[in-house]
Amino acid sequence: MFKRLIPSLATLFLLPNALASERLQITIPHTTQAPTIDGVLSEAAWHDAVRVPLTLQTRPAENTPAPVPTEARLIATTDTLYVAFIAEDPDPSRIRAHLTDRDKSWGDDMVGIKLDTWNQSRLAYQFFVNPMGVQHDSIENELTGRESDAWDGIWHSEGRLTDNGYQVEMALPLRLFNFDSQRDTQEWGIELVRFYPRENNYRLAATPVDRDIACRLCQMGVATGLEGAEPGNQLQITPSFTANRMETRDDPDSPWEREDNAEPGLDVRWGITPDTLLNLTINPDFSQVEADAGQLDVNTTFALFYPEKRPFYLDNADNFATQLNLVHTRNLAEPEFGTKITGQRDKHVYGLLQTRDEQTNLLIPGNLGSSIAELGTKSDNLAGRYLYDSGNGWQLGAIGTFRESEHYRNAMSGIDLRWDITEQHRIDAMWLYSDTRYPDDLAEQFCDGDDCSQPGEAQCEFGDCDYNEQVLRTLKEGAFQGQLARLNYRYESRNWFGYANLYRADENFRADLGFIDRIDYAKAVAGGGRVWYPEDHFFHEVEFSGDVDRSENIDGELLEQEAEAKFSLAGRHETYVEWYAVTRERVGQRNDGSSLSVTDNAPLFDETFGGFYGEVRPVKPVKFGVGVRHGDEIDFANNQLGTITQLNGWLNWKPNRAITAHLRHHWRELDVDGGTLFTANLSDLRLTWQFSVRSFVRLSTIYTHIDRDPGLYQYYDVDANTQSLSSELLYGYKLNPQTVFYAGYSDGRYADDIETDLVQDSRTYFMKVSYAWLI
C-alpha cells in the first residue's frame, strides 16, 4: 500500500512542472530601437523579434491544427515588452471588428497575450486587442477561478485591417507588472491567444491545453530573455476635478432643491520597489460614471449585490482575494482618503488597505434574509491579506479586516488553505473569527423607530409584529464573537467533475467589510457531472450535472434541502442551451417574529420548478439570449406558496462598427390563491455611439413597472402600480483609463397610486476631468 502511495505523494511537489516538456519555450530578444505602435510592422525591431506561430486550436476542438495562420512577434527594451500579431484570414470580409469602449468587444476577432510574471500559476495579466485597436485587459486568478476585467492598466495598442486579415501592435510598459528585477534569470509564464469567431468561436494558441488538468495557469508556456528588465519607479500622479449640480423635489408641486458640489482630488500610484506598489487617494471621486445594471427587488429577502467599479479599489484587488468575498469595497460609500500597499516578493503575496469613510454602511446578515444598515457616522476601515504560495501545489493565507465608528466595531481575522492534491483533486479550507460591537440603537432602523428592545415578552403574529430577523440580529449587548468554517473538495478531469462542500457560520459571526449575507447557517453540498466533447457535430460540448444539498441553522433546524439536475449543450454560432429542474423543501418567514427559531415557527413549503436558458448569434451583428422559469415559489409577503412564471431576455445588436445597442428585459409574475399577486417588469437599455477608440456618447435607461393586487396582500398596504425611470446621457473621452473627460446628465422619475403619471423628482448635471502623469 505504501509503495503505491509514493508516486501519488511525489506529484504533490511536481504539479507546476507536470507538462514542462510540452510547454512553449521562447527567449525574447532585446532591442534598443523601440518600434512605433501604429499597426504597421515596418520597423527593423520586428525583424529581430522572436516569431511564434499559433498552430493549435484549443477550443472547441482539443489541440488540433488551427484553421487559419497566426504569427506573434515579441521583443523587449529594458522597460517595455512589445508584442505584435499578424492574423491572416481567407475571407477578411467576415472579420468581426467594432469600435467600442475598453473591455466591451468580447465576441470580436481578437489577439492577445497572458503573462504570469512570477511563473507561480496563481495570477496572470491578460492583454487583448481587436482589429480596431480596442483594448481589453484583465487579471485571471487561479485561486478564485475568476477573471476580473475591472482592472485597467495604461498601455498602448493599435490595430489595422489588411487585405489578408489584420495586424495588431502592443506596447506593455513593465511598470504594469509586479516582478523581481533582481533575479539573474527572468522566467515568466506566457500564453499567446487568438479568438477567431466564425461558425464556431475558435480559440487558437501556441501552447496545448490539457482538459484533464484542472489548473489552467499551470499549463502556460515559459518566456525568458528579459534579464535586465526594469519596471522603473512606476510613479503616477493623477489629479482630478469633479463638479455636479443635483436637484431634487418631493412631488410635482414642490420647488426644486439644488445642491452644487465641486471637488478636486488626487491619486498617486508609486512603485516603491519593483514588487511593492503604494496607492494613495485624497478626496477621491468615487462616483459611478456608468449606472449599475438594473435589478428587480421584488419578493426577495436578501440584500442585492453590486460589483465594484472604482479604480483605487480595483488596482491589485486580487491581492485581497479569498474563497469568500471578505473585502467588498462597495461597502465604503463616501471615502475621505485611502491608502493601499500591495505586492509580491518571491512566494509571499501581501496587501494592506486603509480608508476613512464618511458614511458607514454595513450588511446585517441572517439565515432567512439580510438588509443594509446605515450608521451615518465616519468610520476607519482596514483590511490586510497575506498569502504564501509554495509553488508546489499548496497556498496558505491569512486575512484580517477592521471597521470602527462611534459605538461600533467589527474585527474579523482568519486563515485559508488551498491544496492541489493532484492535477485533478483540490481541497480549499477556511476558518474565520470575528469580534463585533453594535450601537445600542441599531435595531431601530429595522422596526420603524418603535421600541424593539424587549423581544420574546409576548408572541406576535406574522404581519403584525415590529420584530423581524434584522431586529433580533442587531439586539446585542456589548461585544459578541463568532466563527465561520468552510471546507470544499473538487475533482475535475476531462470528462468528469465532482465536488463536496461544507459551510458553517454561527449566529454571531460578522464580516462587515465583506459581503457575507448568511449566518446562523450550515450547509452541505455534494454533486458532480459528466462532460462529452463530440467531434464534427453542431454541438461540441455536452454536460449533464446535478447536486443535492441541505441547509440548517446552528441549532440543527431545517432551512432547506434541495436536489437539482441540469443538462446543457454548447455549439456553433455561439449557441448555448441548458435545461434545469429543482425540487426542494424550504421554510418561509417566521410566524412569530420575536423568535429566531424555525421549527414550529416557520412553515415548510415544497417547491418544484424548472427552466430553460439559451443564447445564440444567428447573424454576425446580432446575439441574443432568453431564459424561462416556471413552478413553485414562496410568496414572502404573505407566507404562502405561489406559482412563479419568469422570462428574462437580452439582445446585443451592432449594426455597424460604431454603434452598439444592448437591451435586457426581466418579467416576473407570481400567482397565488385568489389571483395574480404581482407582475414585475424591468427594462435596461444601453445605446452607445463610439466615435473613435477614445471617445463615445452613451444613453442608458432603466425602467421598472410593478403591478400588484392590494387585496391579495394580507398584512401590508401596497400601491397597485409603481413605476420608476432613470436615464443617463454621458459623453466620454479617454486618452487612457486615468486620463479622462466625462460630461453628462441624469434624471429619475416615479409614479404610484397618487402620482399616476411619471413625475420627475431628481436631475443631475455632472462633469469629471483627470489627467495621469507618468514619471
N, C-alpha and C positions, 0 to 999 in steps of 0.2 A: 504493500500500500504506500509506504513512504517513498519507495523508488518511483512510483507513478506520480507522486506529488511534486518531486523535484523539478521536472520540466515545467510544470504549471507555475510554480513559485518563481522560476527564473524569468518567466515572461513579465512578471510584475516590474522588473527593473530594466526590461528591454523594450517596453512599449513604444517610446518615442522613435526608436530606430527599426520598427517592425518591417517597414518597407524601404529601408535605406537604400538597398541595391537598386530599386526601381524608381527612386526619386530623380526628378530633374536636377542636374548639377550644372551650374553655369558660373563663369567668372566674369564679372562686369568690369570692362576696361576703364581706364582713367583718361580724361582729356582736359586740356587747358583752354580749349576753344568751345565755349558753350553754344549749342545750336539755338537758332531763333525759333520761337514757338509760333508757327504760322500755318501748320498743317501741310507744309511742303518740305519733304525730306531732301533738301538740296545741299545742306552743309556737309563739309568734309567729315565732321564728327560722326555722322550717321553711317558713313562708310567704314569707320573704325569700330563701330558698336558691335557687341555680340548679337548674333541673329538666332532667334528661337522660333522654329515653326510650330504652330498649334495643330498637331496632326491627329488628335484624338477627339472623338465625340463621347462625352461622359454622361450626357442626358439628351434624349430619353434612352438611347442605347448605352451599352456599358463598355467603354473603351474600344469602340470600333473606329474605322477611319473617318476623319472629318469630311463632310460633304463639300466644303469649299476651302481654298487655300488661305491661310492667315500667317503672317510673319510679324513677330515682335522684335524690336531692337532696343537694347539698353546700353547706356554709357553714363558715366558719372564724373562730376567735378568734385572738389573737396567739400562742397556744401550743398550740392543738388544732384538728385538722381533724375536722369532724362529717359523717358520711355516713349517709343513710337510703335504704331501698328500700321501695317498695310493689310487691309481686309478686302480681298477680292470677292467679286460676285458675278456669276454668269448672267444675271439679269438685274442690273442696277436700278431699274425702274421699280423693283419690288422692295427696295431698301426702306425701312421704317425710320424716319428721322424727323423730329419735331423740335421746334423752339419751345422750351418750357422753362419754368423756374428750376433752380437746383433741386436735385433728388426727386424730380417729378416725371422722368422719362422712362421709367421701367415699362417694358413692352416694346421699346425701340430696339433697333440694332445697337450694339454696344460692345466696347472692348475695355479691358481693364486689368489691373494688377492687384494682387493681395500680398501684403508684406507682414511677416512676423519677425520684428526686429530683434527679438531675444531668442527666436527659434525654440520656444518652450511649449508650443501648441496650446497657448492659453488665450491670446488675443491676436487678431490680425487686422491691420488697417486695409481698407478697400477703396480703390480709386477707379471709377469707371467714367467713360466719356462716350456720348453718342456721336453720330456723324456730323451734327451741327455744332459740336463743341460743348454741349451742356454737361455739366459736372455732376457726378454722384459720388459722395464719399460716405463711409460708414465704418463701424467697428464691429467685427464679429467676435463674440465671446463664447468660448467653448464651455466655460463653467456654467453659464446660464442657458446656453443653446439659443441665444437671441442675437440678432443683428440690429444695431441702432444707427439709423441714418440721420438722427437728430444732431450728431456731431458734425461740425463743419470746420474744415481746415482752409488755410489760404494757400492755394497752389494755382498753377497756370495750365491751360489746355487750349487746344484749337483743333477743330475737325474740318474736313474738306471732302465733299463728294467728288469722285473722279469718274472717268469713262469706264473704269474697270471695277468700281466699288467705292471705297472711301479710305481716307488716311486720318490718323489721329496722332497728335504730339502732346506729351505731358511733361511738365517740369515740377518735380516734387522736392521742395526745399527740405533738407534734412532737419531743420528746426521743427518740422511737424512731428518728429518721432522721438520717443524715448529709446535710447540705446547706450551702450557703454563704449565710448570712443577710445577708451584706454586699452581695449583688448588688442592683442597682437594680430589676431585674425578675426575678421567680421564674418559671421555665418548667419544669414537671415533666411527665414522661411519665405518661399516665394511661390506664387501661382499666377500664371498668365491665362486670361479667360476671354473668350468671345461669345456673345449671345447672338444667335442667328435665327430670328423668329420668322418662320415661313409656315408650311403646313404643320410643323412641329416647332416648338421653341427650343432649338438645339443649343446645347452648351458645349463649346469647344475649348480644349485646353491642351497644354503641353505636358501635363502630368496626369497619370492614370488615377482614377478614384475607385477604391475597392469598397463595394457596398457591404462587404462582410465585416468591415471595421467601423465601429460606431463613431469614433473620433475622426472628424473631418480635417481639422488643422494639423493632426499628426501626419497627414499624407501630403503635405506641401513639399515642393522641391527646396533646394538649398542654393543660395546665391552667395558667392564670395567675391573678393576683389575690391571691397570698399575700405581697405586699410587706409588710414589717414583721413577718413571721413570725419568732418567736424560739424556738429549741429549748430555751432555758434551760441551766443548768449540768449537767443530767442526772445529778445526784448520787444514787446509790442505794446504801444500806448494808444488807447482808443478813447478820446474824448467824445462826448455826445451831448446833444441838446434836444429836449423834447418839449413840446407845448401842446396843450389841448384846451378846448372850451367844452364843458359839459353843461347841458341844460336839461332840467327835469321838471315835471309837474305831476300833481296827484290825479287830476281829472281835467277834462277839456275846458272847464270854466276857470281853472286856476291859472295864475300867471306863471310864466316860466321862471325858474330859479337858476341863476347862472353861476358857474364856478370856473375861474380861469386858473390854469396851472402852467408854469414854465420852469423847467428844472435842468441845470447842467448835470452831467455825470461823467465818470471816468472809470475805465477799465484798464488794468495793467496785467500783462502776461509776460512773465520773466522766467527763462530757463536758468535757474540758479546754477545748476550743473547740467551736463548732458542728460542726466537721468532724473532730475528733480525739477518740477515746474511749480512756480508760485503764481497764483491768480489773486488779484485784488480788485475790488469794486467799491466805489464810493457813490452814494446817491444814485444807484443804478436805475435804468429804465427797464423794468421787467414787464412792461405792458405787452399784451398779446397783439402782434401785428396781424395775424390771421385768426379768425374766430374758430373756437373749438367746434368739432363736429357735433351736430345736434344729437341729443339722446332723449328718448321718451322716459319720463319719470312718472309712470302710472302703474299702479298695482305692484310696486316694488317696496321692499323693506330695508334694503341696504343702500348705503351712500354710493353715488355714481363716481366712477374713476375717470380722471382726465390726465393725459400724459404731460410730461414736462417738455417745454419748448425753449426755455430761456438759456442763452449761450453760456453765461457764467456757470450755471449748474451742470451743463452738458459737457463742458471741457473735461476730459478724463473721468467722466462719470463712472466708467466701468471699473475704476479702482475701488469703488464702494459697493460693487455688485455682489450679491449673495443669492442663495437659492430662493429667498423670500425678499419682498420689497421692503427693506428696513430703512432706506433713506429715500423717502418720496418728497422731493423738494417742492412740489406744488403745495405742500402744507405751509410753506413760507410765503405769505401773501404779499407783504409790503416791506421788504428788507431795507434798512438804512445803509448798511455796508456789509461786505463779506470778504472773507479770506479763505483761500484754499491752497493746500500744498499736496501735490500728488507726485508719484514717481515710482521707479523700479530700480533696484540695484541687484544685479545678478538674479538670484532666486527670490528676492524679497520685494513685495509689492506693497505700497502704502498710500494712504490718503488721509488728510485732515481738513475738515470743513468747519468754518465758524461764520455765523450770520446773526445779526440782530434784526428782529422782525418787529415792525410797528403794530401789526395786527396778528395776534396769536390764534390760529385755528387748529383744532385737534379733532381726531376721529374718536368717537365713543363707540367701541365695538360691542358686540353681543353674539348670541347664537341664533337668534331669530330676526335680527335687524341691527342696523348701525346708523349713526347720524353724526353730523358735523357740529361741533360746539365752537363758539367764538368768545374768547376771553376779553377782547377789547383793550388789552394791555400789551406793552412791549415784552418781548422775551429774548433771551440769549439762547442760541442753538449751537450745538456742537456735534459733529459726527467724526469718528475715527475708524479706519479699517486697515488691517494688516493681513497679508496673505503670504504664506511660504509655499512656493512651488518647487517641489523636489526635482522635477524633471524626470522622475521615474514612475509616473503614473499616479501620484497622490499629491494632494494640496491640503494644507491646514491653515485655517484663517481665524481671525478674531475681529470682533466688531463692537463698537460702543456708540451710543447716541445719548444726548443730554439736552433737555429743554427746561428752562426755568423762567418763571414770571412771578408776579406778585401773588403770593399764596398758592403757587402751583409749581410742581417739579415732576419731571419724568426722567429717569435714568435707566437705560437698557444696555446690557452687555451680553456677550456670548461667544461661542466658538462654533466653527463648522468644518467639515471634512468632506473631501471628495476623493474616492479611491477607485481608479480604473483597475479592477482586479485582473481582467484580461482585455483583449481587444473588443469583446462583446459584453462583458459584465461590468457593472458600475454600481457603487454604493455612495449615496450622499447622506450625511448626517448633520444635525444642528441641535444645539442646546442654547437657550437664551434665558436670561433672568432680568426682571425689571423691578424698580422701586419707584413708587408714584405717590404724589400727594395732590389732591384736588382742592380748589377753592370751596369754601363751605356752601356757597350759593349756586354752585354749578348746576345742580339738579333743576333749579327754577327755569332754566332755558327750555326744559322739556315737559313742563307741567303748567304752562301758561301763567307763570308767576304766582300760582297758588302755593299754599303751604304743603309741600310734599315730604316733609321731614320725618313723618311717622308712619311708614308703610307697615302693613300687617296688622294694624289695630282692628280693622274691620274689613271683611271681604267686600270687594267691589266687582261688579259685573262688567263684562266686555262692552265697550262702547259708552260706559257711564262711569269712568274712572279717570282720575288725574294721573294715576301711576301708569308708567309704561317701562319697557326694558331699559331705556336710556336713563330714566329717573333712578331706577334701582342700581344701575351700574355706576352712577355718579354719587350716590349717597354713601360716602366713605368718610370715616372719622380718622384723621391722622394719616400716616403713611401706610401703604399696603404693598405687598410684594407678590410676584407671580412668576411662573416659569412656562416656557414653551419648548417642546421637543419634537423633532422631525426626523424620520428615517425613511429613505427611499432606496429601492433596489430597481435596477433596469437592466434588461437583456436586449440587445439589438444586433441582429445579423442581417444577411442579405434578404432572407425570406421570412424571418420570424422576429417578433419582438414581444416582450413581456415585462410587466412591472408590478411591484407591490409597494405600497406607501402607507406609512403610519404618521399621524399628526395629532398632537395633543397640546392645547393651550388652556391653562387653568383660568378660573374666573377673575383672578387679579392681575393677569398679565396685560401689560400695555407697551406698545411700541409707537409712541405718539409722533415721532419724526418719520415713521414709515407709513405703509398702508396695509395694516393687519386688521381686517374688519370682523374677524370671528374669534371669540374667546369663550371660555366655558364650553369647550368644544373639542371632541376627539373623533377622528375619522380614520377608517381603514379602507384601503382600496386594493383590489387585485384585478389585473386584466392583461390582455395581450392580443396578438393578431398575426395574420399571415399576409404576405405581400407576394404578388406574382408580377413578372415583367414579360408580357407576351411580345414576341417579335413579329414584325411585318403585319400588324393589325392596327385598326383605328385607335383602339385604346392600348397604351403601352405600359400602364401600371394599374393593378387591381389590388384592392386591400379589403380585407374583412377583419373586423376587430370587435371587442366588447370588454366590458368590465362589470364588476359588482362592487358596491361599497356600502358601508354602514357608518352613520354618524350618531353620536350620543353626546349628552352634556357630561360634565365631570362626575356627576352622581350616577352615571350609567343609564339615564333615561333616554329612550329612543327619540332622536330628532328626525332621522331619515334613513331609509335603506332603499337601495336602487339597483336595478340591473339595466344595462344599456347595450345595444348592438348597433354596429354601423357597417355599411358597405359602400365603397367608393371606387370611382373609375377616373383615370386621367388619360387624355388622349390628344389627338390632333386638333388644330385650331384653338389651342389653349383651352380645351374642353376639360372641365372638372365637374363631376356629379357625385352626390352622396345621398344615401337614404339612411335614416336612423329611427330607432324605436326605443322607447324608455317606459319602464314600469317601476313605480316606487310607492312607498308609504312615506308620508311627510306630515309633520304636525303643522297646524295653523297657528294663529295667535293665541296667547293665553287668555282664558276666560276671566281669571282673577289677576288683574294687573299688579296687585300688591305683592305677588309671589313670583319668584323666578322658577319654580318647579314646573315640570311639563306633564308628568304622569297625572292623570285625572284633572288636569288643569288646562290642557290644550287638546283640541280634537285631532284625531289621526285620520288623514284622508288617503284614499287610494287614487293615485294619478296614473293614467296611461295615455301616452301621446306619441306621435310620430311626426316625421318631417322629411323634407327634401331640400337640397340646395344644389344649384347648378350655375355654371358660368361658361361662356364661350365667346370667341371672337369670330363671328361669321364672315366678316369682311375686314380689310385692313384698318379702316378708320373707326370701327365700332367694336366695343366689347361691353357685354352686359352680364348681369347675374341676377338670380331670383331665388328666394328661399320661402318655403311654406311650412307652417307648423299647425297641427290641429290635434285637439284632445283635451284632457282634463287639466285644469289649473285652479289653484286655491284663489278665491276672492278674499283678499286680506282685509278689505274694508268691512266685510260682513261676516267673516269667519265661516265661509261655506264653500262648497265645491261648485265650480262653474266649468264652462266649456270655452276654450280659447281657440280662436282662429287668427292666424298671424301670417302676413305677407310682407316680405322685405325684398326690395329690388333696387338695383343701381344700373346706371348707364354711363359709359365713358365714350365720348364722341370727339374725334379730331378731324374736322372736315378739311383742314389744310395744315401746313406746317406751323402756323402761328396761333391758331385758335383751338381751345380745349373747353369742352362742356362736360361737367360731371354732375349727375343727378342721383340722389339717394332718396328713397321713399320707404317709410315704415307705416304699416297699417295693422292695427290690433283691434279685435272685438271680443269681449267677454260676455257670454250668455249665462244667465242664472235662472233659477225658478222665477217665473213672472215676466221674463223678457230679457232685453239686452241691457246690461249694466253700463257699459261704456263702449264707445267706438273712438279710437285714437288714431290720428294721422300726423305724421311728421315728414316734411319735405325739406331737403337740404340741396340747394343748387349753387354750384360754383362755375362761373364763366370767366375765362382768362384769355386775354389777348396779349401775346408775347411779342413785343416789337423787335426785340433782339435778345441775345443771351443775357443781357444785363437789365433790360427794362420791360415792364409789363403793367397792365391795368387789370384788376380783378373785381368782379361783382359777386358778393356772397349773400344769399338769403336763406334764412331758416324759418319755416312756417310750421306752427303746431296748432292743431284743431282737435279738441276733445269734446264729444257729445256724451252726456250722462243722463240717466233716468233718475232724478232725485227721489222718486217714490220707491226705488229699489234699494236705496241706502238707508239701512235701519237705524244707524247710530250717528250719522253725520249729516250736516247740511252742506250740499254741494250745488254749484252752478250747473244748470242744464247745458250750457255752452260756454266754453272758454277757448280763446284764441290768442296767439302771440305771433308776432312777426318781427324778426330782427334782420337788418340789412347793413351791408358794409360795402363801400366803394373805395378801393385802395389803388394808388399808383406807387410803384416801387422801382427804384434804380439801385442795382447792386454792382459796385465795382468788384467787390469780394464779399464774403459773408459778414464782415465787420465794417466795411466802408459802404454805407447805405444812405439812401434818402427815401423816406416814406411820407406820403400825404394822403389823407383820406377823410371820409365822413361815414358815420354810422348812426342808426337810429333804432328805436324799439317801439312797438305798437302792441296794444292788447284790446281784447273785447271779452265781455262776460254778460251775465243776465241783465245788468244795469246798463252798461255801455255796449249795445248790441253791434255797433259798427266798430271797426278797428280804430282806436284812438292813439295818436302819437303821444307817448309820455316821456321819451328821452331822445336826445340827439347830441352827437359829439363830433367836433372837428379836431383833427389831430395831425401832428407833424413830428417827424423824428429825422435827425441827421447825425451821422457818426463817421469818423474817419480813423482808420488804423494806420499808425506809423510803425513801420518795421525797422528796428535799429540794430 
